[in-house]
Amino acid sequence: MDSWQQAQMQLLLRRWRAERRLATPRFACGPGNSLGDVPGVRVGHSTLARGAIQTGVTAIVPPGGNLFVRPLPCGAAVLNGFAKPAGLVQIAELGELQTPILLGNTLAVGTLFTALARDAIDRNPELGRALPTVNPLVLECNDGWLNDIQALAVTEDMAREALADAGPAFARGSVGAGRGMSCFGLKGGIGTASRPIPALNATLGVLVLANFGALAALTLDGVRVGEAVEPLLPGLAPQDDAGSIIIIMATDAPLDARQLGRIAKRAGAGLGRLGSYWGHGSGDIAVAFSTRRRPEPPPDAALEPLLAAAADATEHAVLDALLSADAVSGFRGHFRPSLCQVLDRLAQGLPD
């Protein structure tokens, strides 16, 4: 680090020691600073933490119950396509969300797809017979460093548990699909943030499944924090800018699918501020939906505050995942420390 960065790092650590917070949001946060600040949107988890099995499922449940009958406008952005999702192709074509969204590990996609299909059939008994088939949306990251992913431990019952658990307030960090995830070489997982959009009388909420980033690149408020952290962790297994991140955005602004795709794309700006460049082996996907079924979309020029908020909230949702996550040991003794542990060690070394 040069002298300017060292000085900024000391200021950042003093703020952490005094206030237990780091990067400053560019815009005001919602009341809960959470995806649940968007009215009607709920999140639930099912977590497995048993020796070499460190994995789980996270459910994002929009308002409205039977989305197959009353779908929501939805858009997506694929920043880097090293990923195995289910349901993105039809969303790109039709711009509609027909099911809740399930997040899990890479080899659980088929199981979670089936769980969503069964849920839709329960609500629509003629689905696939007199009615068309459904388009479940399942997104994934690879948790195989901390979790024995070959064990195929995720079940349909876990998906149902996550859906049943869903509420506006929810746990973050090393829970649900985030249990086995790594981020910037540290413990990653579930993070969230929200931003009110007064000009549209609306809220934008973001949830991330964070499993990406190289430690040396980790940047907070323009400071390369990772360069200071690395020497404290000589035995830490390295992580490339790979592994993936899923970003889910929800808003009650009356946007159409095309506009939602534009909002989703701005997640990339938030990731870049943290030091990510969406490396070769990373599946970086953002999905945005509106809770307004029959939108009367504003002119595109009115999206400006949403575009800025999407970048800001994505950046801070990742930071929330890092600060909320507990350290985890798992498969073959692999270990990821928490960012809080590392920052405490750094802050203790500062002079009073």
N, C-alpha and C positions, 0 to 999 in steps of 0.2 A: 504494500500500500504506500502511496505517496503521503506527504505531510497533511494535505487537505483531507484525504480519505481517513487518515488516522484520527484527525480532529473530529470529523463527522462521526466516526465510529464511537469515539468517547462520548459525544453528545447523545448518540442513540442509546448507548448502554446506560448512561446516567438516567435517561428517561425511562428505560426499562426497569432499572432498580427502583426508581421513585414511583412510577405509575403503572408498571406492568403492561405497557403497551409500546408499540413500535411505530410503523409507518402511519402517517397522518392521512386520512381520507381527503380527497380533493373536494368532496361534496358532502352535505349532511347525510347522516345515516337514518334509516327507518327506525321506528320505535324499538323493534327487537333486533335490528340489523340482521335480518334473516329472510330466507325465502318465504317463511310463514307470514311475513308482513303483507304479502299479496293476499287479499281476502279469498278465503276458500281453499287455498293451497295447503296441503298437508304432507308430512314426511314421516316415514317409519322405518325401523331397522329390525333385522334379525342377525344376531352375531354368534359366531362359533369361535371360541378361544380355548383350545384343548391341545396342548403340546404342539405337534407339528401342524395342526389344523388351525389356521388363523385366517378366517375369511367370513363372508356374510353377504347379506342382501340389503339394499336400500330401495325403498319405494317412494316415488313422488306421485302424489295423488291430486290431480286437479279437481276443481269443484264440478258437480253435475252428475255424479253417479254413472249412468250408462253412456259412456263416451262413444260407443259404437253407433248409437242412435243419434246422439247430439255431439258430434266431434267439435274440437276446438281448432282455431287457426294455429298453424305451427310452421316454423322455418328452421333450417339447420345450416351450419357451416362446417365443412371438413377442412381443418387447417393442415393436418397431415393424416393420411389415410392408412397408417399401419395399424389397422383395427379390424375387429370382427363383430360389428353391431348387427342387430336384426331390426328391420323396419324403416331404415333411413331412405331406401330407394322410393318407397311409396310416398313418404313425406315430401321428398323432393318433387315428386310428380303431382301430388294432389294438394299438398299444403294443409293436411289435416292430421290431428292427433286423435286416435280412436281408442286408446287404452291408457291406463296409468303407465308410468315409466319405471322400469326396474333397472337397477345398477347391480353388477356383480363381477365375478372374475371371468376371465376369457373362456374357460372351459365350462362355465355354467350357463352360457347364453341359450343353448337349446332347452335346458330345464326351465329357465325363466320364461322363455317364449311359450312353452307349453302351459306353464302356470297362468300366464295372462290369457292364453286362448281358452283355458277351462273357465276362468273367471268371466270372460265375455260370453261363453256358451251358457253359463249359469244364468246370466242376465237376459240372454237372447236364445231361447231353446231351438230356434230354427236356423241359427247361424251355420253357414256352410251347406245348408239344405235348401230351404225356400229363400234364405237370405244369402248375401255374399259372405265371403270369409272376412276375417278381421286382420288388422295389421298391428300386432303387438310391437312395442318399442322397447328394446333391450340394449343397453350400452355397457361396455366392459373395459376394465384395465387388468393387466397381468399382475397378480399378487404372488407369483411363484417364488419370490425370494424369501418371504416370510411364511408362506403357506405351501403345504404339499398339494399343489394344484392337481396333480395326477390322482389324488384320492377322490376327486369328484364329490366333495362333501356337501355341496349346496343341493338342497332338495326343494321340491315344489311346496312342501309344508313350510319351509323357511320363507318362501315368497309370500305365501298366504299370511304368515305371521307378520311380515314387514308391512303388508297392505293393511292388516287389521290394527297394527300399532300406530298407524299414521295419525299425526296431529299437527297443529300449527306450531307447537313448541317441540323441539326434538334434540337429541344428543348429537354432538359433533366429535370429530377426531377419530380415534381408533375404534369405530363402531360400524356395524352393518357392512356394506361393501368396502368401507375404508379400513377394516380391521387389519388386512395384510398389506396395505399400500405403503410405498416409500416415496419421499418427495425431497429433492435436493440432497439425497444421501441420508436424510433423517426420516423420522416417522411422519408419514403423510396420512391421508384419509379424507374425511368429510369436513368441509368448511362451507360457510355461508355468509352472505352480506345482503344488504338492501339499500336502495336509494329512493327517496321520494322525488317525484317529477312534478313540481307544482304547476308548470305550464300546461300539463296535460291532465292535471288532477288525478294522478296515477302513481303507482309504485312499481319499481323494478326490483325483483328479487333474484339472487343467484345462489346456486348450490354447486359445489365442485366435488369431484372424486379425484383427488390429487395424488399422482403416482409418477412424477416426471422430474427432470431437472438435475443438473450436475452441481455438486456442492460449491465448487470454486466460483460458480457464476451467480450464486444467490445474492440478490441485490435488494436492499430495502432503503427507500427514500434516496436513491442514487448512490448508496454506499455498498461496496462489494463486501458484504458481511461474510460471505463464504470464505474469502481469503483469510480472515481472522479465525474462523471456526476450524478450518482444516487441520492446523497444527495441534489443536486440542484433541483430535480424534485420530491418532496415528494408526489404530487398528481397524478403522471403519472401512467396510467394503465399499468400493467406489460405485457410483451410479452415473451412467451417462444421461444425456438429455433424451431419455427414452422411457418407456414404460406406460406412458399415456396420461391424459387428463380428459375427464368428461365434465362439461359445463352445462348446467341446466338453468335456463332463465325463464322466469314467469313475470307477466305484467298484466295489470287490468286496464292498460291503455288499449284503445280499440284499433289494433293494428291488423293488417292482413298478412298472409303468409310471406309475401315478398318482403315486406317491411321487417317482419320478424327475422328473416334470414339476414337482413342487413344488420340488425341489432346483434344477432348471434356472432357475426363475423368480428365484431369489435372486441370479443373476448381475447383475441390474439394480441391486441395492444396491451391488455392487462398482464398477460403472460410475459410479453417482452420486457415490461418494466421490472419484472422479477428476475430477469436474466435468462429466460428460456428462448430458444430459437426453433423449437419443435423439431428435434433431431430425427435422424433417419428411422430409428426404431420406435417412434412415438406415435400413438393414435390420439390425435388432439381434435376433439369433436365438441361443438357447441350446438345445443338445441334450445330454441326459444318458442314459447307458446303464450297466447293471450287467453285470458279467461272470458273474453267477450265473444260470444258465439256469432253474432251478426255484426261484425265491426263496420263502422263508418270511418274509414281510415283518414287520419289527418294528412295534409300535404307533407311530402317528404322533408321539406325544410323545417317542419315542426319537430322532426325526430332528433334534432341536434342534441338536446339535453339527454335523451335516451342513449344516443351513441356514446357520449362521454361517460354517462353513468355505467354503461355496460363494461367499459374498460376498467373503471375505478372499482366497481363492485367485484369484478372477477379477480383483480389483484388482491383485494382484501379478503375475499373468500378463501383464496389459497393460503394467505397468511393466517386466517382463522383456523384452517385445517392444521397448519404446522403448530400453532400455539395451543390448540385444543387436544392434540394427539398425545397419548401416553406412550412411553417407550414399550416396545414389544420384542420378545424373543420367540422364535418359532422354528420352522423347518430347518433341520440339520444344525441347530444352534445359532442360526443367523439372527442378527440383532440390529435394530434401528433405534437410536436414542431420540429423545424428544428435543425440539428446539428450545423449549423452556429450560431444560437441564443445561444445555450448552450456554445459553445466554446468562444464566445464573453464575456459571463458572467464570465467564468473561467479566461480568459485572463485579464479582467479588474481588477481582484483581485490580480494580480501579482504586486510586487513592481517594480517601474521604474528602 
